[in-house]
Amino acid sequence: MKNPNFYVLTGGPGSGKTTVLNLLKSRGLATVPEAARVIIKIQMETDGDAVPWGNTVRYSHLMLLHSIVDFEEFFHLQTPIFFDRGIIDALGYARLIEIPITSEMIEAANKYRYNVKVFLFPFWQEIYAKDSERKQDVDEAKRTFFALKKEYEKFGYKTVEVPFLTPQERAQWLLNNL
């Protein structure tokens, strides 16, 4: 299943991708929120353990499942849609924290294909901040960028680094580079 209208925005935590995604949404473009944040929020509300600081294997599995559901749910759209992370992020996360990459993950990465161009947001020290759902330290945030870049490229995607600009300029740059 491939949809060339599906654009992934990815990168380490705190790199500004969600801010840009929200700006795209405010311009009337279709967007899909980050699966990881949704999962963390639900797990925290229900005292679940599938969080990055708890049961990481279960958390990774839920990220994959949620990302597949998002892909399937919007597959019919024939206009650009922007995803805050994609299926391959689950693999990048697994590799980063050294948990097994399952055959299910590899199968999903090969089956569900986004536009070959993936927008990669580099680590940006000046805007990085922890919050109740983002607890990674600066080193892990930096390593996440490289893990995701490597994983997307391994599956044949072309990663395009988003420059350090204001959020509005980044959103426009992204639209100009589809």
Secondary structure in CASP SS format (residue, H / E / C, confidence):
PFRMAT SS
TARGET T0000
AUTHOR 0000-0000-0000
METHOD secondary structure of the structure
MODEL  1
M C 1.00
K E 1.00
N C 1.00
P C 1.00
N C 1.00
F E 1.00
Y E 1.00
V E 1.00
L E 1.00
T E 1.00
G E 1.00
G C 1.00
P C 1.00
G C 1.00
S C 1.00
G C 1.00
K H 1.00
T H 1.00
T H 1.00
V H 1.00
L H 1.00
N H 1.00
L H 1.00
L H 1.00
K H 1.00
S H 1.00
R C 1.00
G C 1.00
L C 1.00
A E 1.00
T E 1.00
V E 1.00
P C 1.00
E C 1.00
A H 1.00
A H 1.00
R H 1.00
V H 1.00
I H 1.00
I H 1.00
K H 1.00
I H 1.00
Q H 1.00
M H 1.00
E H 1.00
T C 1.00
D C 1.00
G C 1.00
D C 1.00
A C 1.00
V C 1.00
P C 1.00
W C 1.00
G C 1.00
N C 1.00
T H 1.00
V H 1.00
R H 1.00
Y H 1.00
S H 1.00
H H 1.00
L H 1.00
M H 1.00
L H 1.00
L H 1.00
H H 1.00
S H 1.00
I H 1.00
V H 1.00
D H 1.00
F H 1.00
E H 1.00
E H 1.00
F H 1.00
F C 1.00
H C 1.00
L C 1.00
Q C 1.00
T C 1.00
P C 1.00
I E 1.00
F E 1.00
F E 1.00
D E 1.00
R C 1.00
G C 1.00
I H 1.00
I H 1.00
D H 1.00
A H 1.00
L H 1.00
G H 1.00
Y H 1.00
A H 1.00
R H 1.00
L H 1.00
I H 1.00
E C 1.00
I C 1.00
P C 1.00
I C 1.00
T C 1.00
S H 1.00
E H 1.00
M H 1.00
I H 1.00
E H 1.00
A H 1.00
A H 1.00
N H 1.00
K H 1.00
Y C 1.00
R E 1.00
Y C 1.00
N C 1.00
V C 1.00
K E 1.00
V E 1.00
F E 1.00
L E 1.00
F E 1.00
P C 1.00
F C 1.00
W C 1.00
Q C 1.00
E C 1.00
I C 1.00
Y C 1.00
A C 1.00
K C 1.00
D C 1.00
S C 1.00
E C 1.00
R C 1.00
K C 1.00
Q C 1.00
D C 1.00
V H 1.00
D H 1.00
E H 1.00
A H 1.00
K H 1.00
R H 1.00
T H 1.00
F H 1.00
F H 1.00
A H 1.00
L H 1.00
K H 1.00
K H 1.00
E H 1.00
Y H 1.00
E H 1.00
K H 1.00
F C 1.00
G C 1.00
Y C 1.00
K E 1.00
T E 1.00
V E 1.00
E E 1.00
V C 1.00
P C 1.00
F C 1.00
L C 1.00
T C 1.00
P H 1.00
Q H 1.00
E H 1.00
R H 1.00
A H 1.00
Q H 1.00
W H 1.00
L H 1.00
L H 1.00
N H 1.00
N C 1.00
L C 1.00
END
